[in-house]
Amino acid sequence: MKTVSSLLDPLWYERYKRISNLNIRSSIYDVTNRCNLRCKGCFFFSSGEHHVQEETDLKKWEAFIDREKARGVNLAILIGGEPTLCMDRVEAFYKRIPSYCATNGLIKVPRDRFPDMMVGISLWGGGEDEKILRGKDTFAISSRNYEGDPYTYYLYTVTPKQVGRIEPVIKRIADVGLKVHLQLLSNDEGVDGFHWHEGELRDLRVEMDEMLERYPQTVISSKYYHEVITTGMMLGRRFGWRECPSVTESLDNRQPPVRRLIHFYRWAADLKTVHRCCTSATRDCATCKDGAAHMSWIMVNKRDHIISTRDLQNWIEVYEMFAKLYRLIPW
């Protein structure tokens, strides 16, 4: 019988033990419906998820967060809209639950108020792609706000137009002393010229692997993650509705049940409405390229990776990557 200990040497077994006791219980929260950008392809606005009555009473937010903590949540992923437009709500989470803030970086998270909160800055390609999709080159502003910040990284959403051209972006990030994680654009609003083709994804996988090798101190990733995110395949299975682990528990009626994130919810800013999944109910699961969803897909399927040393090591590397991105273990 193959077991974790039988497949790993002492070094890898220690790496496994470091992550096996983390017991992550995460959920996602729309902090606000408002944003200071309107990006083409943003699943939040393209899906109409902002059409709820936003709760503005901070006391109700605090009571809600206390209930979430009692429910067992030990990682609050704060999204929007743009969370930094509502720092008081962000602070309510930060004081109660380990929190991660996803931001476009245009407003700086004050470190005197949030000294060690992990911040992930969205970046949609190089300057020209950003101007097309987001209306401005956000990197010029966000890099000034966060240069050298040890609790910040860029979430670089690679577009089809970026294939063969991602190294200059990664080098700019390295030059301002920040880390970067890579994911792919899903193009929810069907912007012309930003649809993926199979050959592009194959080329991008090679390019992502090369960036990991050339910039190991900057790129937080793994080659196995690159394989899964560009192919949509894991251990011979294809990503989609029947496989996705990031579905809100109360809305998950799949039968037979699938392996999923335990007690995962995605809450709207009214503190009552829940969304289908970690992206949106209008996205076609068959074309979803969300990095976090694919990462979680790997993570919840540990048993299926206990088949060979390499497969188990792949699983460990992805789990380590997730833990680093949320600062559960050091870079």
N, C-alpha and C positions, 0 to 999 in steps of 0.2 A: 504494500500500500504506500502510495506517495504521500508524504507529509511535508509541511513547510521546512521542518528541521532537516529532513533527509535530502532536500533539494538545494539547500543553501550552505555555503561555507560559513565559518564563524563571522567574518566581516559583514556579509550580506544578512546573516541572521540578526546581527546587532542592528542593522538598518531597519529590518522588519520589525523588531521589537520596539524601536523608537516610535514608529507610527501606529502600531497595532493597538496601543492603549489610548489613542486620542479620543475615540468615542464621539465623533463629530455629529452634532445634531443642528443642522442649519435650516434657516428659512429666509425668504426674501421679502423685503418691505419697500413699497412705493412710498417714499417719504413725502413727496409732493407730486401734484399733477403738472406743475409749472416747470418751464425750462428756459434758459437764456440762449438756446440754440433750437433750430428745427431741422434736424438731419434727415435727408432722404434715405429711407431704409430703416429708420428707428422703429423697432417693433412696438414700442409703447404708444406712439401717436398713430402709426399706420393701422393699428388694431382697434383704436378707439378706447383703449383702456383708461384714458384720462377722463372719460365721461362718468365720473362719480363725484359726489359732493365731498370735497376734501375736508377732513376734520381739522379744525384750527385750535381747539381747546387743548393746551399743553397737558393739563391734568388728565384728560382722557387718554392722551398718548402715553403718559407715564403709567396709568393703570393698565392699559393694553400691554405695554412692554413687560410689566410685572407678571401678567397672566402668561405671556409667552415664555418668560423665564421659568415659571412654575410648570409649564408644559414640557420643559426639558430642553428648550433651545439654548445652545451654548455658542452659536455663531450667528450673528445678525448681519445679513448682507443688505446694505442700504442702497437703493437705486431710486429712480424717479421716472419722469422728470429729472430735475437736477437737485440732489440732496442739499448742496451747499447754500441753496436759497432759503433753507430752513434750519439754521444751525442749532436752534433750541431743541428741535426734534432729534437731530443727530446726537446732540449732547444727552438727551434723555435715554437714548439707546446706549451710548458710550458709558454712562455711569452705571448701567445695570447688566449689560451683556457684552462680551467681546464682540467688537463691531468692525465691519469693513465698509468703507464708503467708496462707491463707484461714482466718479465725477468726470466732467469734461475738462476740469482743471482751470477754468476761467476765473474762478473765485478760489483763493487760497484757503485751505483749512488751517486755522491758526494753531500753531503747535504749542502755544502756551495754554490753550484750552483742551487740545487733543494731542498730548505729547507722543503717544505711541499707537494711535489708531492707524491701521493699514488703509492706504488710499490707492485706488486703481484709477489711472487716468485713461479715458478712452482716446484712441488715436486711429483715424480712418485713412491710413495710407500716407503718402507724401503730401506736400503742400498743395499741389494742383488738385489731387483727388479730394483733399479736405475742402477746398474751395467749392468744388462741384457738389459734393455730398453734404457739406455742413455750413457752407456759406463763408467760411474763413479758415485760415491756417491757424488752428488752435495751438499747435506746438510752440509757436513763437511766444505765446502768453503763458501756457502751462509750464514750459521749461524754465522760464524765469521765476515762476511761483514756487517751483519744487526742486530746483537744482540741488543735487547732493543730498536730498532727504532720504534717510535710511529706511523710512517706513512707506515709501512710495514706489510704484512701478507703473509703466505704461502697458495698457492692454491694447496692443496693436492689432486692429482688425484689418487683415490684408485683403485687398480687393483684386479682382482679375487684372486690372491695369497695373498692379504692382509686381506681378510676376517677373522675375529677372531684375527687379529694382529695389529689393527690400534692404540690401546692405547699407546704402546711404542713410536710410531712416534709422537703422539699428546703431550705426556709427554716431549719428547725432545724439541718440539717447545715451550711448556710452560716454560721449564727450561731456554731457551734463551730469554725469555720475549717478544715473538711475538704471534700474533694471527694466526688462521688457518681457512680456509674455505674448505669444502669437495666437490669434484665432482668425476665422474666415468670415467675410461678409456673406450674409444670407440674402441680401437684396430684396427685402420684403416689399418694397414699392416698385420693383421692376424697372429700375433706372437703366436706360439704354447704355450698353457698353459695359455693364457691371454684372453680367450673368457668367456663371462658371461653365467651363467646358473641360471634358475629361483630361485632355492633354495638358491643359494649364495646371490642373491639380497635381498631375504626376510631376511636372516640372517644379511646382512649388514645393512639393514634399522634399525633393532633392535640395532645393535652395534652403529650406528651413533647416534641414540636417546640417548643411554647410555652415549656416549662421550659428548653430549651437556649438559646432566644433571651433569656429573662429572666435566666438565671443562667449566663452563659457562663464565668464564672470558677469556677463550682462544678460544673456538670454536664459530665462527660467522656463525650461521645457524638457521634453524627452523625445527621442526618435519614435518610440512606440506611439506616443500621442500624435505625432505628425502623421504616422501611417493611418491611424484610426480616423483622424479629422479630415484627411484628404480623400480617403477611400470610402468612408462611411461604413466600414466593415470591421468587425472584431471577432476573431476566432470563428470565421465562416458565417457570422450572423450580420445582418444589415440593420443599421440604425433606423428607427421609426417609432410610430406610436406603440407598437407591441414591445419595444425594447427600452424606451426612454424611462429613466429612473426619476426624473425631476418633475413629476406630476403632483399637483396639490392633492393631499391624501383624501380629503372629503369629496373630491371630484373624480377620483380614480376608481372607475367601475370595470376595469379590464378583467376579463375572466378567461383562463385562470389567472390569478394574480401574478405579477411579474416582480422581479427584484427591483427595489426602489429605495430612495432615500427615506429613512425612518422619520415619520411625522413631519415631512416636508410640506410647507404651505408657502404660497406667494400671496401676500396681502396687499389690497389696494389702500389708497390714502384715506379712505373713509373708515378704515379699521373694521369694516364689516364684510365687504366684498372680497372674494378670493378669485384669483385668475387660474386658468387651467394648468399652467406650467411655468417654467423659469423664463420663457419668452412670451409667446402670445397664442391665443386660441385661433387666430386667423392664419397663423403660419402653417404651411404644409409640412408635417413631420418628416416626410420623405425627402424634403430638400433642406431641412434644418441643418445648419453647420455650426450651431452654437458650441463654443469651446467648452464651457462649463458643463453642459449636458453630456457631451461625449466623454469628458473627464470623469464625471460621476458614473456614467455607464460602465466604464472600466472598473472603477473603484468598488461598485456594489457586486461585481462578479469575480470576487477573489477566488472562490472555489474552482471556477472554471479555468483559472490560470495556474492551478496546482497540477500541472501536467508535465512540465519540464522546468529545468533550472532557468532557462532563458525566459520562458513565459512568466514565471513567477517574478523574476527580476524586472521584467517589463512592468508588471503590476505595481511593484514596490516603487519604481521610478516615478510612475504617474501619481501615486499616492503622496510621495515626497513632494512632487511638484505642487500639488494642491495645497499641502500643508505649508509650504514655503510662501505661496501666494497669499495665504491668509495669516501668515506669520505665526503659525502654530509650532513650527520648528524654524531655526535660523536659516538664512540664505545658504 
